[in-house]
């Protein structure tokens, strides 16, 4: 497999380990995510529960924390993860099946942080209701713009490959 696909051995091990779960991950259904709404804090998970629920390797979970894809929690103090952290972990598991590791996803995290900072700058001086409306509108605009730019880039690359 390594010779055919030129993948790191860790990715091959992960793929072989998740081959039986591939059908389960293909059926992954996430709720419609609106970046303007706060994270759902009603569900709480310990590190062990998230690892058990998602089937992710402990070392990979540590990588998610190391690269900032999941927040570092003080487990001794009883800090827990929320539903968004579960969804992030499930999505990253799907990336892993394509050989995309947590370290490769740092740029997506940086882009999200930059976008949040841009929105935060625009909120300066707005009162509560105006700020709420602005967050909703700016988050939707940012999401739509990213999707369109990504679609354009993907199809430009695909057309170059076909020609």
C-alpha positions in Angstrom: 0.0 0.0 0.0 2.8 2.4 0.8 4.5 1.9 -2.5 1.3 2.4 -4.4 0.1 5.5 -2.6 3.3 7.0 -1.2 1.7 7.5 2.2 3.4 7.7 5.6 3.2 4.4 7.5 1.2 6.0 10.3 -1.5 7.0 7.7 -1.5 3.5 6.3 -1.9 2.0 9.8 -4.7 4.4 10.5 -6.5 3.6 7.3 -6.2 -0.1 7.8 -7.5 0.3 11.3 -10.4 2.4 10.2 -11.2 0.4 7.0 -14.0 -1.4 8.8 -15.3 2.0 10.1 -15.2 3.6 6.7 -18.9 2.9 6.0 -19.8 4.3 9.4 -17.8 7.5 8.7 -19.3 7.9 5.3 -22.7 8.1 6.9 -21.6 10.9 9.3 -24.4 13.3 9.6 -23.6 16.7 11.2 -26.2 19.2 12.1 -26.4 22.4 10.0 -23.7 24.5 11.6 -24.2 28.2 11.9 -21.0 29.9 12.9 -22.9 32.8 14.4 -24.6 30.6 17.1 -22.6 29.7 20.2 -21.4 26.2 20.7 -23.8 23.7 22.3 -22.6 23.3 25.9 -25.4 21.0 27.0 -23.4 17.9 26.1 -20.2 17.2 27.9 -17.6 14.7 27.2 -14.4 13.7 28.9 -11.3 13.0 26.9 -11.8 9.2 27.3 -15.5 9.5 26.2 -14.6 11.4 23.1 -11.9 8.9 22.2 -14.2 5.9 22.8 -17.1 7.5 20.9 -15.1 8.5 17.9 -12.6 5.6 17.8 -9.7 8.0 17.3 -6.2 7.0 18.6 -5.1 8.6 21.8 -1.9 9.9 20.1 -4.0 11.5 17.3 -6.3 13.1 19.9 -3.2 14.6 21.5 -2.2 15.9 18.1 -5.6 17.6 17.8 -4.9 19.4 21.1 -1.3 20.2 20.2 -2.3 21.8 16.9 -5.1 23.8 18.5 -7.9 21.9 16.6 -9.3 20.9 20.0 -8.9 23.1 23.1 -6.5 21.8 25.7 -8.4 20.9 28.8 -7.4 20.5 32.4 -8.8 17.0 32.9 -7.7 16.9 36.6 -9.9 20.0 37.2 -12.9 18.2 35.5 -12.9 20.3 32.4 -14.8 18.6 29.6 -15.4 18.9 25.8 -18.6 20.0 24.1 -20.6 18.8 21.1 -18.6 21.0 18.7 -15.4 19.2 19.9 -17.1 15.9 19.1 -18.1 17.1 15.6 -14.5 18.5 15.0 -13.1 15.1 16.0 -15.5 13.3 13.7 -14.7 15.5 10.8 -10.9 15.2 11.3 -11.3 11.4 11.3 -12.7 11.8 7.8 -9.7 13.9 6.8 -7.5 11.1 8.2 -9.0 8.6 5.8 -7.7 10.8 2.9 -4.2 10.9 4.4 -4.7 14.5 5.7 -3.2 14.6 9.2 -3.9 17.1 12.0 -0.7 19.0 11.3 -2.0 19.7 7.8 -5.2 21.2 9.2 -3.4 23.9 11.1 -3.9 26.3 8.2 -7.7 25.8 8.5 -7.5 26.6 12.2 -5.5 29.8 11.5 -7.9 30.9 8.8 -10.8 30.5 11.2 -9.0 32.4 13.9 -8.2 35.2 11.4 -11.8 35.4 10.3 -13.0 35.6 13.9 -10.5 38.4 14.6 -11.8 40.3 11.5 -15.4 39.9 12.7 -14.4 41.0 16.2 -12.8 44.2 14.8 -16.0 45.1 13.0 -18.0 44.8 16.3 -16.2 47.5 18.1 -18.6 50.2 19.1 -21.8 48.3 18.3 -24.4 47.7 21.0 -25.8 44.2 21.9 -28.5 43.8 19.2 -26.5 45.5 16.5 -23.5 43.3 17.4 -25.6 40.1 17.3 -27.0 41.0 13.8 -23.5 41.9 12.6 -22.0 38.6 13.8 -24.8 36.7 12.1 -24.5 38.5 8.8 -20.6 38.6 8.8 -20.4 34.9 9.7 -22.8 33.9 6.9 -21.0 36.1 4.4 -17.7 34.7 5.4 -19.0 31.1 5.1 -20.5 31.8 1.7 -17.4 33.5 0.4 -15.1 30.7 1.6 -17.4 28.1 -0.1 -17.4 30.0 -3.4 -13.7 30.6 -3.4 -13.0 27.0 -2.6 -15.4 25.8 -5.3 -13.6 28.1 -7.8 -10.2 26.8 -6.8 -11.1 23.2 -6.9 -12.7 23.4 -10.3 -9.8 25.5 -11.8 -7.4 22.8 -10.6 -9.6 20.0 -11.9 -9.9 21.7 -15.3 -6.0 22.0 -15.5 -5.6 18.4 -14.7 -8.1 17.3 -17.3 -6.4 19.4 -20.0 
